[in-house]
Structures are given as structure tokens and as C-alpha cells.
């Protein structure tokens, strides 16, 4: 059975840093998560989140999406391609891209982020 990574987005408010952790889990229809859909934007427009206690560069649009999607008091389990797929490992990317239809189908819902007032 293939594995995927899920992002546990920690609670936060406003301009608090976006913090999360990644965990690898077997892909199954029993998983409880939400898939994230957003426009990647300009690859040079980068921001930072904290993942597993370390700084992780992500597109500014994804950082803003996560900032807007997090709950104030409880964690949220998400799948976001740019974080949950290792973008520097081509073999992993190829394998994970083949699973995207299943990943989105198995999600409880898909959260679509169209942008914020900054854009």
C-alpha cells in the first residue's frame, strides 16, 4: 500500500507563525484529512512556515492559505501537494503525482483557496 504525508496544521491566529508537523501514513479511505487546492503563484515569492520544528520555505500563497485555513483552538489535518510531496525528490514526485486523484477522492473535502485581500 502506498504512503502519503499528511500535514497537521497547529492552531493559530492572525499573524502568529504558521506551525505544523508532517507524518507519513498508509493511503487508505479511512484517513481523516482535507485536501488543499490553491494557485502556486510565482515560485520566487517565498515565505516560511515551521514544520517539525524547522523552517520550511513555501510559496507565499500557500503560507497565506494555511494561515487562513488554520483553526484558532484545534489542529487541522491537511494534504497540500507542495509540502506533502518532497519537491526535491523526482522519483517520489512521479509516484505521488500518480496518487493525486486517489488523495483528493479520499479526502473528507477539498479546501479551495482563491487568495486573500492582499492580492
Buried (B, 14 or more C-beta within 10 A) or exposed (E): EEEBBBBBBBEBEEEEEBBBBBEEEEBEEEBEBBBBBBBEBEEEEEBBBBBEEEEBEBBBBBBBBBBEBBEEEEBBBBBBBBBBBEEEEEEEBEEBEEBBEBBBEBBEEEBEBEEEEEE
